[in-house]
Amino acid sequence: MSTLENISCNRAFGGWHKRYRHTSSTTGTEMVFAIYLPPQASGSRKVPVLYWLSGLTCTDENFMQKAGAQRMAAELGIAIVAPDTSPRGEEVANDEGYDLGQGAGFYVNSTQAPWQSHYQMYDYITKELPELVEANFPVNDKRSIAGHSMGGHGALISALKNPGRYLSASAFSPIVNPTQVPWGQKAFAAYLGDDVEAWKAYDSCELIAAADANDRTPMLVSQGLSDEFLAEQLTPQRLKQAARDNGYPLVLEQHEGYDHSYYFIASFIEQHLKFHANFLV
Ligand SMILES: N[C@@H](CCC(=O)N[C@@H](CSC=O)C(=O)NCC(=O)O)C(=O)O
């Protein structure tokens, strides 16, 4: 297991916001993540963890600086872990577009050159990172997962592919059907190759349709109705329909006037944290 190097440490709402760098055996690069530890984590008690996956162009910092999640996390006694959205570095493959390469890992394990040597984000966020966090911080093994846009896709597929690993999942403005929309098709063609059957393993509509009746993770999805990416990239109704057809416990909430930005996330993050607290605390 890799050693953690502390990058920064800030007091927030009686707890601590900390950033760490480590060498990841999964991505073969240095990775940075942030953790918010609520005040409850300073005693002998261990606290549960919400993993947050960010969207295209983000690092570990966007959510921690813009969502305003720390106040409610402190009140509820929930730690939050926010990883980066891809491996990074001069030796890491990249693309000129904002929607492929560094900052756009799509939370899949790449099988294609030149991406596969470092772009193993699915294993990083579902395996290596939780093991590292649970070994080094005062947290227990109660986990939930949430995210935004590309990160909403990451959160939903991580929960659907690992029944029982996450006690709940939620997403803001997620890319629910990446095999059928331009962002997902571009990234999956690059990272996973031409076999579209292989793409389905990372598509939440496909996964929710195939989910076993005994494998259910409570899910909340929030979508702004003035989101500039709603019709072309996000298509939440497809997930709602697939969930309904398979009797899956998914709640889709739609909010008039809200767009794709962190203003939307900041407006409803308290609701999402309280949703997760029902299962974590
Ligand atoms: N053209 C934009 C696209 C980038 C963008 O909107 N990124 C979103 C996530 S989109 C889906 O994954 C985001 O969270 N941005 C960071 C932020 O802090 O708002 C662009 O490159 O500007």
The ligand as an SDF file (V2000), in Angstrom:
LIG
                    3D

 22 21  0  0  0  0  0  0  0  0999 V2000
  -17.0010   23.2650  -22.0290 N   0  0  0  0  0  0  0  0  0  0  0  0
  -16.8880   23.1930  -20.6170 C   0  0  0  0  0  0  0  0  0  0  0  0
  -17.1790   21.7880  -20.1970 C   0  0  0  0  0  0  0  0  0  0  0  0
  -16.6860   21.4110  -18.8530 C   0  0  0  0  0  0  0  0  0  0  0  0
  -17.7780   21.2980  -17.7930 C   0  0  0  0  0  0  0  0  0  0  0  0
  -18.8720   21.8090  -17.8970 O   0  0  0  0  0  0  0  0  0  0  0  0
  -17.3870   20.5750  -16.7480 N   0  0  0  0  0  0  0  0  0  0  0  0
  -18.3110   20.3500  -15.6630 C   0  0  0  0  0  0  0  0  0  0  0  0
  -18.6200   18.8840  -15.6320 C   0  0  0  0  0  0  0  0  0  0  0  0
  -19.3300   18.3920  -17.1940 S   0  0  0  0  0  0  0  0  0  0  0  0
  -19.4780   16.7040  -17.1120 C   0  0  0  0  0  0  0  0  0  0  0  0
  -18.7330   15.9330  -16.6640 O   0  0  0  0  0  0  0  0  0  0  0  0
  -17.6600   20.8100  -14.3730 C   0  0  0  0  0  0  0  0  0  0  0  0
  -17.9400   20.2950  -13.3230 O   0  0  0  0  0  0  0  0  0  0  0  0
  -16.7830   21.8110  -14.4870 N   0  0  0  0  0  0  0  0  0  0  0  0
  -16.0020   22.2930  -13.3860 C   0  0  0  0  0  0  0  0  0  0  0  0
  -16.6280   23.3880  -12.5630 C   0  0  0  0  0  0  0  0  0  0  0  0
  -16.0280   23.7130  -11.5090 O   0  0  0  0  0  0  0  0  0  0  0  0
  -17.7060   23.8930  -12.8890 O   0  0  0  0  0  0  0  0  0  0  0  0
  -15.5540   23.7360  -20.2090 C   0  0  0  0  0  0  0  0  0  0  0  0
  -14.4750   23.1330  -20.4640 O   0  0  0  0  0  0  0  0  0  0  0  0
  -15.5180   24.7950  -19.6090 O   0  0  0  0  0  0  0  0  0  0  0  0
  1  2  1  0
  2  3  1  0
  2 20  1  0
  3  4  1  0
  4  5  1  0
  5  6  2  0
  5  7  1  0
  7  8  1  0
  8  9  1  0
  8 13  1  0
  9 10  1  0
 10 11  1  0
 11 12  2  0
 13 14  2  0
 13 15  1  0
 15 16  1  0
 16 17  1  0
 17 18  2  0
 17 19  1  0
 20 21  2  0
 20 22  1  0
M  END
$$$$
